[in-house]
Amino acid sequence: MKILIYGAGVQGQFLAHALNTKDNDITMFARGKTLEHLNQKGLKLQHSLQRKTTNEHITTISTLSEHDIYDVIFVTMKYSDFYNVVPTLAQNKSENIIFIGNNMNPKLLQSTLTQQSNHLKHITFGFLMTGGSREASHTNVLRFNAGELKVGNMHGEITFSDKLNSIFKNAKIKLTYEQNFEDWLMSHAALVLPLNMLFILKQNQNTNAQTLTKETIAAFTELHQLLEHKGHTIKPKAQSIIFKNFKGLSNIVLKTVMNIGLINQTQGSFKELEALYNDVKVLNQNTALTTSHLDALFEASKSVS
């Protein structure tokens, strides 16, 4: 299978590594210093939990023309960058595209690309269950077991699932098909938005940890109430139950996450958080619900970012 990984951040680099088998022809889209590093030094990953380092050479490109055809394009960018690449993807004749990452409004992204393209497009979504960080000489990857990519459609089945099954058949990663994936993506965004704001504010030594965790738990509850009000189901269900009914346990969980540094491996850029937050505010228009705790977290984290 001919595959393009569009984006060479932590997620894109790990996916390129995981799918790099004899049956898959992998190309990565990269620019600037990342492109230069990949071409000169190769794709070097340090797998934190597995305590091993891998290094391999992957074909790279820095432009995507109309006639560069791939069986599947995996778009691995920050949510705030997705719309920037829509025009390029729209003019390209590849049919099968998966946007991987945080997303608070997948239907809008899907319709935007469809409307801008004169070519047939099968657009679906995914989420890579990995974290990590970029260093000057390598990329750190945080994954459990082999890692996992969750994928799902907005409506019906994925039309190119046969291609996906072939791509992942001998790959070093698990492929999971999720039902009601819009709900899953929005629920996950509702989790990472306050969590990453918590991380930003944790770096500010003037912030009281106890006050911060209480504000974060309240923001989770606001987001869950908003999603349910709009007809969405929180997935997994335990996510809303814990933060709504077990605040003591929630406090312990959040403090543990902060103390062990796990959140440092999963943080997003503030630009991405702002894009997710703006989508929440649009979703909350014309409702009687409040997002005051989320708003307070956002303004506080913005002031120190």
C-alpha positions in Angstrom: 0.0 0.0 0.0 1.2 3.5 -0.8 0.8 5.6 2.3 1.4 9.3 3.0 1.8 10.5 6.6 1.0 14.2 6.3 2.7 15.8 9.3 6.0 14.9 11.0 5.3 15.6 14.7 5.3 13.0 17.4 2.2 11.3 16.1 3.2 11.3 12.5 6.7 10.0 13.3 5.4 7.1 15.4 2.8 6.2 12.9 5.4 6.1 10.1 7.5 3.8 12.3 4.6 1.5 13.2 3.4 1.1 9.6 6.8 0.7 8.1 6.6 -2.9 6.9 7.6 -4.6 3.7 4.1 -4.4 2.3 3.7 -0.7 3.0 5.4 2.1 1.0 5.6 5.0 3.5 6.2 8.6 2.7 6.2 11.5 5.2 5.3 15.1 4.5 7.6 17.4 6.4 9.2 20.9 6.1 11.9 23.0 7.5 14.3 21.6 10.1 12.2 18.5 10.6 12.5 17.6 6.9 16.3 18.3 7.0 16.7 16.1 10.2 14.7 13.2 8.7 16.7 13.3 5.5 20.1 13.5 7.2 19.6 11.5 10.4 16.6 9.3 9.7 13.6 8.7 11.9 15.0 8.2 15.4 12.5 7.4 18.1 13.2 6.7 21.8 10.4 4.5 23.2 10.2 5.5 26.8 8.4 2.6 28.4 10.0 0.0 26.2 13.5 1.5 26.9 14.6 1.0 23.3 15.6 3.3 20.4 14.7 2.7 16.8 16.2 4.5 13.7 15.0 4.1 10.1 15.0 6.0 6.9 11.7 7.1 5.5 11.0 8.7 2.1 10.0 12.4 2.6 8.3 15.1 0.5 7.7 18.8 1.2 5.0 19.5 -1.4 1.8 17.5 -2.4 0.7 18.0 -6.0 -2.7 17.1 -7.5 -1.4 13.9 -9.1 0.6 12.5 -6.1 -1.8 9.6 -5.5 -1.8 7.5 -2.3 -4.0 4.7 -1.2 -4.5 6.4 2.2 -3.4 9.8 3.6 -3.0 10.0 7.3 -3.1 13.7 8.4 -1.3 13.9 11.7 -1.3 17.6 12.8 -2.5 19.7 15.6 -6.3 20.4 15.4 -5.5 24.1 14.9 -3.6 23.2 11.7 -6.1 20.9 10.1 -7.9 23.7 8.2 -4.6 25.1 6.9 -4.0 21.9 4.8 -7.6 21.5 3.5 -6.9 23.4 0.2 -3.9 21.2 -0.5 -5.8 18.0 0.3 -8.8 19.2 -1.7 -6.8 19.6 -5.0 -5.0 16.3 -4.5 -6.6 13.3 -6.2 -6.1 10.8 -3.4 -9.5 9.6 -2.2 -9.0 8.2 1.3 -8.1 10.6 4.1 -7.9 10.1 7.8 -7.6 13.1 10.1 -5.8 11.9 13.3 -5.9 13.9 16.5 -8.1 16.0 18.8 -11.3 17.2 17.2 -14.3 19.0 18.7 -16.2 19.4 15.4 -15.3 16.5 13.0 -18.4 17.0 10.8 -17.4 20.6 10.0 -13.9 19.5 8.9 -15.4 16.7 6.8 -17.9 19.0 5.1 -15.3 21.8 4.5 -12.9 19.4 2.7 -15.7 17.8 0.7 -17.0 21.2 -0.4 -13.6 22.5 -1.5 -12.7 19.4 -3.5 -13.6 18.6 -7.1 -12.5 15.0 -6.5 -14.1 12.1 -4.7 -13.1 12.0 -1.1 -13.7 9.4 1.6 -13.0 11.2 4.9 -12.8 9.6 8.2 -11.1 10.2 11.6 -8.7 8.6 14.0 -6.9 9.0 17.3 -3.5 7.7 18.1 -3.2 6.5 21.7 0.4 7.7 22.1 2.1 10.8 23.5 5.6 12.1 23.4 7.9 15.0 22.9 10.4 16.3 20.4 14.1 16.7 21.2 16.9 18.1 19.1 18.3 14.7 18.2 15.3 12.4 18.5 11.6 12.0 19.4 10.4 10.5 22.7 7.4 8.3 22.3 5.1 7.2 25.2 3.0 4.2 24.3 1.6 1.2 26.1 2.2 -2.2 24.5 2.3 -1.8 20.7 0.3 1.4 20.6 -3.2 1.8 19.2 -5.0 3.7 16.4 -8.7 4.2 16.9 -10.7 5.0 13.7 -14.3 5.7 13.0 -16.7 7.3 10.6 -19.3 10.0 11.1 -21.9 8.0 9.3 -21.9 4.3 8.5 -18.9 2.1 7.8 -15.5 3.2 6.6 -15.6 2.6 2.8 -11.9 1.8 2.6 -11.6 -0.5 5.6 -10.2 -3.2 3.4 -7.2 -1.0 2.6 -6.8 -0.1 6.3 -6.9 -3.8 7.2 -4.2 -4.5 4.6 -2.1 -1.7 5.9 -2.3 -2.8 9.5 -2.1 -6.5 8.9 1.6 -6.9 9.7 2.1 -3.5 11.3 3.6 -2.9 14.8 0.4 -1.2 16.1 -3.2 -2.2 16.9 -6.1 -0.9 14.8 -9.5 -0.5 16.5 -12.8 0.4 14.8 -14.9 2.6 17.1 -18.7 3.1 16.7 -20.2 6.6 17.3 -16.7 8.0 16.9 -17.9 11.6 16.8 -19.0 11.1 20.5 -15.7 9.5 21.3 -13.7 12.4 19.7 -15.7 15.1 21.4 -15.6 13.3 24.8 -11.8 13.0 24.5 -11.5 16.7 23.6 -13.6 17.5 26.6 -11.0 15.6 28.7 -7.8 17.0 27.2 -8.9 20.6 27.1 -9.1 21.2 30.9 -6.3 18.7 31.5 -3.8 20.6 29.3 -4.8 23.9 30.8 -4.1 22.3 34.2 -0.6 21.5 33.0 0.0 25.0 31.8 -1.1 26.5 35.1 0.8 23.9 37.1 4.0 25.4 35.7 3.1 28.7 37.3 4.4 28.5 40.9 1.9 31.1 42.1 -1.0 28.7 41.3 -2.6 26.8 44.3 -2.7 23.1 43.4 -5.9 22.4 45.4 -7.8 25.3 43.9 -6.5 24.3 40.4 -7.7 20.7 40.6 -11.2 21.8 41.9 -11.5 24.3 39.0 -10.4 21.5 36.5 -13.0 19.0 37.9 -15.7 21.7 37.6 -14.7 22.4 34.0 -14.9 18.7 33.2 -18.5 18.6 34.5 -19.4 21.7 32.5 -18.2 20.1 29.3 -19.9 16.8 29.9 -23.2 18.6 30.6 -22.8 20.6 27.4 -22.1 17.5 25.2 -25.0 15.6 26.7 -27.3 18.6 26.3 -26.4 18.6 22.6 -27.3 14.9 22.3 -23.9 13.4 22.5 -23.0 10.4 24.7 -19.8 10.6 26.8 -17.4 7.8 25.8 -16.2 6.1 27.8 -19.1 6.6 30.3 -16.8 6.3 33.3 -15.2 9.6 32.3 -18.3 11.6 33.2 -19.2 9.4 36.2 -15.9 9.8 38.0 -15.6 13.6 37.7 -19.3 14.2 38.5 -19.8 11.7 41.4 -16.4 10.9 42.8 -14.7 14.3 43.3 -12.3 13.0 46.0 -11.1 10.2 43.6 -10.9 12.8 40.8 -8.6 15.0 43.0 -6.3 12.0 43.6 -6.2 11.1 39.9 -5.4 14.6 38.8 -2.7 15.1 41.4 -1.1 11.8 40.5 -1.1 12.7 36.8 0.6 16.0 37.6 3.2 14.4 40.0 4.3 11.6 37.7 4.8 13.9 34.8 2.5 11.9 32.5 0.7 15.0 31.4 4.0 16.4 30.1 4.1 13.6 27.5 0.6 14.3 26.3 0.3 18.1 26.3 -0.8 20.0 23.2 0.1 23.5 22.1 -1.9 26.4 23.4 -2.9 27.2 19.9 -4.6 23.9 19.6 -6.3 24.3 23.0 -7.6 27.7 21.9 -9.1 26.2 18.7 -10.8 23.5 20.8 -12.0 26.1 23.3 -13.4 28.2 20.5 -15.4 25.2 19.2 -16.8 24.7 22.7 -18.0 28.3 22.9 -19.7 27.9 19.5 -21.4 24.7 20.7 -22.5 26.5 23.8 -24.2 29.3 21.9 -28.0 29.6 22.4 -28.0 27.4 25.5 -28.6 28.3 29.1 -25.6 26.3 30.3 -22.5 28.0 31.7 -18.8 27.2 31.1 -17.6 29.7 33.7 -15.0 27.3 35.2 -13.6 26.4 31.8 -13.6 30.1 30.9 -11.6 30.8 34.0 -9.1 28.1 33.2 -8.7 29.3 29.7 -8.1 32.9 30.6 -5.6 32.0 33.3 -3.7 29.6 31.1 -3.7 32.2 28.2 -2.2 34.8 30.5 0.8 32.6 31.2 1.3 31.0 27.8 
